[in-house]
Amino acid sequence: MGWGWGAIAFLFGLLMIAGIVVLVIVAVRMLRGGGGGGAMQWQGGANRYPQGGPMQGGVMPGGLSGARQILDERFARGEIGAEEYQERRRFMDG
């Protein structure tokens, strides 16, 4: 007879702990200003790219195309090798 209420109380406690953990994670992400890694992240309430996005005519503000910048970053992180990097770069420069 006592096991039914005990199990319910235990599950309720687990749900409360999980809810608190989720709230802490959400609060930390909001305070840090990051949400998921998109190009248009919240930056203290100001839009970093007021004219509709970071890419104007397919070129990032630094002068590289978005695809080229991603390729360079993947090569720098070691996700792709030198041969694949050169092949993809030749394809993009085409």
Secondary structure, 3 states (H helix, E strand, C coil): CHHHHHHHHHHHHHHHHHHHHHHHHHHHHHHHCCCCCCCCCCECCECCCCCCCCCECCECCCCCEHHHHHHHHHHHHCCCCHHHHHHHHHHHHC
